[in-house]
């Protein structure tokens, strides 16, 4: 089974995709993780990607698509779960072409729908480890030592686009893109929407698992 998890920034894509990966034995694939890995390399591409990451901007489609294609082709015999990709309709069409190369298709697209006010609350409290990319939250998932990563001890930082004054703009920019992606997967009849607001992570996860198990039966 091949699954993608989509949603606006702060919807919980990474959290739920990683849990699903462990439960169902799916290979977890994240565009953000791939980009952070490349950013650590002392290459021209690594330098460019690092610049985008540090500024809080998304990498251009051509870079994101190239990296995802390379990884998906490596995993051609595996069931995978993808989060953070596709972010727009151009990436969606690119992903379809990649599936076509492998002669497989997407089985399920899970859309995490979260109210804007909840997204803002989540994003403005988010803190990130610059080395590992581990995401903490000052309220929901604080580190053991304030301001330091539990794993490596690096000082956590707040991305520029996680500051309150730019969060709304960021969400609004993504709304149009995700609407087109949602419509595409609705037409393919593989889209399932899960409301991710005002409930604990465990309950949201249970909803998603029920959807997956219904598809598997």
C-alpha positions as MATLAB code, in Angstrom:
seq = 'XXXXXXXXXXXXXXXXXXXXXXXXXXXXXXXXXXXXXXXXXXXXXXXXXXXXXXXXXXXXXXXXXXXXXXXXXXXXXXXXXXXXXXXXXXXXXXXXXXXXXXXXXXXXXXXXXXXXXXXXXXXXXXXXXXXXXXXXXXXXXXXXXXXXXXXXXXXXXXXXXXXXXXXXXXXXXXXXXXXXXXXXXXXXXXXXXXXXXXXXXXXXXXXXXXXXXXXXX';
ca = [
       0.000    0.000    0.000;
       1.280    3.457   -0.951;
      -0.022    6.383    1.101;
       0.523   10.139    1.104;
      -0.358   12.469    3.969;
      -1.182   16.075    3.093;
      -2.289   19.156    5.016;
      -1.500   22.794    5.689;
       1.635   23.706    7.683;
       1.216   22.580   11.282;
      -1.464   19.967   10.528;
       0.615   17.106   11.990;
       1.690   15.349    8.790;
       5.067   14.201   10.107;
       3.713   13.039   13.469;
       1.008   10.836   11.996;
       2.999    9.576    9.014;
       5.786    8.299   11.268;
       3.302    6.491   13.514;
       1.609    4.893   10.513;
       4.978    3.864    9.123;
       5.770    1.886   12.283;
       2.318    0.326   12.631;
       1.948   -0.883    9.047;
       5.578   -1.490    8.102;
       5.656    1.284    5.515;
       8.861    3.047    4.489;
       8.604    6.627    5.750;
       9.577    9.210    3.167;
       9.695   12.927    3.943;
      10.631   15.681    1.524;
      11.763   17.813    4.459;
      14.044   15.071    5.743;
      15.574   14.577    2.289;
      16.214   18.293    1.927;
      17.834   18.549    5.374;
      20.083   15.616    4.484;
      21.210   17.279    1.247;
      21.717   20.608    3.079;
      24.438   18.985    5.207;
      26.525   18.113    2.126;
      29.312   20.448    1.075;
      28.109   20.639   -2.521;
      26.566   23.340   -4.696;
      23.133   21.723   -4.289;
      23.632   21.382   -0.552;
      24.529   25.062   -0.262;
      21.444   26.118   -2.211;
      19.109   23.884   -0.210;
      20.620   25.005    3.081;
      19.949   28.619    2.116;
      16.264   27.862    1.559;
      15.954   25.941    4.804;
      17.630   28.601    6.936;
      15.394   31.299    5.465;
      12.260   29.246    6.063;
      11.430   29.061    2.352;
      10.360   25.995    0.390;
      12.860   24.521   -2.032;
      11.928   24.930   -5.732;
       9.802   22.194   -7.265;
      12.590   20.945   -9.510;
      14.790   20.178   -6.486;
      12.028   18.580   -4.411;
      10.832   16.452   -7.334;
      14.346   15.320   -8.228;
      15.093   14.158   -4.678;
      11.744   12.427   -4.236;
      12.050   10.646   -7.572;
      15.486    9.286   -6.680;
      14.242    7.952   -3.339;
      10.985    6.477   -4.630;
      12.771    4.652   -7.462;
      15.145    3.134   -4.894;
      12.120    1.828   -3.000;
      10.297    0.391   -6.019;
       9.539   -2.924   -4.289;
       8.483   -1.356   -0.981;
       5.220    0.056    0.363;
       5.792    3.680    1.324;
       4.163    6.582    3.126;
       5.044   10.108    2.010;
       4.564   13.378    3.889;
       5.453   16.915    2.872;
       5.029   16.043   -0.804;
       3.244   16.889   -3.034;
       2.705   20.491   -1.908;
       1.142   21.781   -5.121;
      -0.432   20.524   -8.329;
       2.869   20.598  -10.243;
       4.445   18.274   -7.674;
       1.295   16.137   -7.759;
       1.628   15.586  -11.500;
       5.331   14.845  -11.064;
       4.545   12.241   -8.411;
       2.031   10.607  -10.752;
       4.730   10.349  -13.429;
       7.060    8.701  -10.906;
       4.370    6.152   -9.965;
       3.898    5.577  -13.694;
       7.573    4.694  -14.115;
       7.117    2.007  -11.484;
       3.743    0.913  -12.848;
       2.117    1.397   -9.442;
      -0.383    3.899   -8.093;
      -1.304    5.763   -4.931;
      -3.727    3.794   -2.747;
      -4.725    6.456   -0.250;
      -4.303   10.205    0.238;
      -5.008   11.310    3.799;
      -5.866   14.987    4.188;
      -5.416   16.316    7.733;
      -7.900   19.171    8.035;
      -7.160   21.576   10.888;
      -8.720   24.959   11.718;
      -6.548   27.981   11.019;
      -6.513   29.181   14.634;
      -5.194   25.772   15.721;
      -2.489   25.819   13.042;
      -1.316   29.232   14.249;
      -1.132   27.983   17.846;
       0.893   24.961   16.818;
       3.295   26.787   14.517;
       4.198   29.733   16.715;
       5.251   27.398   19.528;
       7.346   25.153   17.329;
      11.107   24.855   17.921;
      13.505   22.889   15.729;
      16.874   21.188   16.153;
      19.263   22.467   13.437;
      21.185   19.164   13.373;
      18.526   16.470   13.448;
      15.453   18.370   12.305;
      13.556   17.120   15.375;
      10.524   19.311   16.045;
       9.564   20.340   19.583;
       6.782   22.564   20.883;
       6.962   24.892   23.864;
       3.554   23.670   25.051;
       2.733   20.300   23.464;
       6.203   18.725   23.236;
       8.793   20.679   25.222;
      12.393   19.403   25.401;
      13.675   18.023   28.697;
      16.013   21.009   29.006;
      14.556   24.307   27.868;
      15.847   25.358   24.456;
      18.030   22.250   23.919;
      17.528   19.149   21.772;
      17.019   15.974   23.806;
      19.002   13.900   21.298;
      22.106   15.980   20.582;
      21.946   18.988   22.932;
      21.980   21.567   20.135;
      20.241   24.889   20.719;
      16.742   24.864   19.260;
      15.621   27.650   16.978;
      12.358   29.124   15.742;
      12.064   29.305   11.980;
      11.396   32.762   10.581;
       8.142   31.544    9.053;
       6.965   30.150   12.411;
       6.744   33.624   13.896;
       3.235   34.877   14.475;
       3.429   37.789   12.071;
       4.168   35.564    9.066;
       2.177   32.424    9.930;
      -1.127   33.703    8.513;
       0.541   34.726    5.281;
       2.176   31.305    5.067;
      -1.133   29.511    5.594;
      -2.931   31.660    3.035;
      -0.256   30.976    0.412;
      -0.638   27.251    0.944;
      -4.456   27.211    0.846;
      -4.737   27.568   -2.933;
      -2.066   24.955   -3.575;
      -3.574   22.360   -1.279;
      -7.079   22.890   -2.663;
      -5.799   21.858   -6.082;
      -4.053   18.794   -4.648;
      -7.218   17.823   -2.726;
      -9.346   18.167   -5.858;
      -6.918   16.016   -7.838;
      -7.033   13.120   -5.378;
     -10.787   13.478   -4.937;
     -11.131   12.902   -8.671;
      -8.988    9.790   -8.342;
     -11.295    8.647   -5.506;
      -8.413    8.000   -3.093;
      -8.822   11.049   -0.821;
      -9.895   10.627    2.805;
     -10.292   13.659    5.075;
      -9.525   13.474    8.803;
     -10.435   16.361   11.089;
      -7.374   17.075   13.214;
      -8.589   19.903   15.468;
      -9.476   19.864   19.193;
      -8.628   16.197   19.685;
      -5.649   14.396   21.143;
      -3.083   12.911   18.770;
      -4.073    9.386   19.805;
      -7.707    9.899   18.758;
      -6.748   11.419   15.428;
      -4.373    8.519   14.831;
      -7.145    6.025   15.549;
      -9.353    7.710   12.940;
      -6.595    7.424   10.336;
      -5.898    3.780   11.183;
      -9.588    2.947   10.808;
      -9.569    4.485    7.326;
      -6.505    2.488    6.321;
      -7.864   -0.777    7.664;
     -11.141   -0.243    5.822;
      -9.168    0.195    2.607;
      -7.157   -2.954    3.292;
     -10.233   -5.133    3.889;
];
